[in-house]
Amino acid sequence: MKTRADIDTDLARLSARLQELCGELPSEQVLEAFSREARPLTEQVAPEHEAYVEDRVHAMLAEAGLIQDDAAGG
């Protein structure tokens, strides 16, 4: 089972990879490619860390301009 530190390391790697994908691919392909790369983490995370991972991934995608940030409307 992954620790929170392991998850944070994986999330940092995903964040860096998202930036790479944004530079390498047309914008319409980035979300699909990122989803494939994030799947191992998002599908294998322990239940107590699910919301944390979902929030972090959502924030990454919103910061990259790939999705709308619903939390900003508050």
C-alpha positions as CSV (number, residue, x, y, z in Angstrom):
1,M,0.0,0.0,0.0
2,K,1.4,3.4,-1.0
3,T,2.1,6.0,1.7
4,R,1.0,9.6,1.4
5,A,4.7,10.4,0.6
6,D,4.7,7.9,-2.2
7,I,1.5,9.4,-3.6
8,D,2.9,12.9,-3.4
9,T,5.9,11.6,-5.4
10,D,3.7,10.1,-8.0
11,L,1.6,13.3,-8.2
12,A,4.7,15.4,-8.7
13,R,5.8,13.1,-11.5
14,L,2.4,13.3,-13.1
15,S,2.4,17.1,-12.8
16,A,5.7,17.3,-14.6
17,R,4.5,14.8,-17.2
18,L,1.4,16.9,-17.8
19,Q,3.6,19.9,-18.6
20,E,5.6,17.7,-21.0
21,L,2.4,16.4,-22.7
22,C,1.1,20.0,-23.1
23,G,4.3,20.8,-25.0
24,E,4.4,17.7,-27.1
25,L,0.8,17.1,-28.1
26,P,-2.1,19.0,-29.6
27,S,-4.3,20.2,-26.8
28,E,-7.1,17.9,-27.8
29,Q,-4.9,14.9,-27.2
30,V,-3.3,15.9,-23.9
31,L,-6.2,15.0,-21.6
32,E,-6.5,11.5,-23.1
33,A,-2.7,10.9,-22.8
34,F,-2.6,12.2,-19.3
35,S,-5.5,10.0,-18.3
36,R,-3.7,7.0,-19.5
37,E,-0.6,7.9,-17.5
38,A,-2.5,8.8,-14.3
39,R,-4.6,5.6,-14.4
40,P,-2.2,3.4,-12.4
41,L,-2.2,5.9,-9.5
42,T,-5.9,6.7,-9.6
43,E,-7.1,3.1,-9.9
44,Q,-4.8,1.7,-7.2
45,V,-4.9,4.4,-4.5
46,A,-6.2,3.4,-1.0
47,P,-9.7,4.6,-0.2
48,E,-8.5,7.0,2.4
49,H,-6.4,8.8,-0.2
50,E,-8.9,8.8,-3.1
51,A,-10.3,12.3,-2.5
52,Y,-6.8,13.8,-2.1
53,V,-5.6,12.3,-5.4
54,E,-8.8,13.3,-7.2
55,D,-8.4,16.9,-5.9
56,R,-4.8,17.1,-6.9
57,V,-5.4,15.7,-10.4
58,H,-8.3,18.0,-10.9
59,A,-6.2,21.0,-9.8
60,M,-3.4,20.0,-12.2
61,L,-5.8,19.8,-15.1
62,A,-7.5,23.1,-14.3
63,E,-4.1,24.8,-13.9
64,A,-3.2,23.5,-17.4
65,G,-6.4,24.9,-18.8
66,L,-7.7,21.5,-19.8
67,I,-10.8,21.5,-17.6
68,Q,-12.9,24.1,-15.9
69,D,-12.2,24.6,-12.2
70,D,-15.6,24.2,-10.5
71,A,-14.0,24.9,-7.1
72,A,-13.2,28.5,-8.2
73,G,-16.9,29.5,-8.2
74,G,-17.1,28.5,-4.6
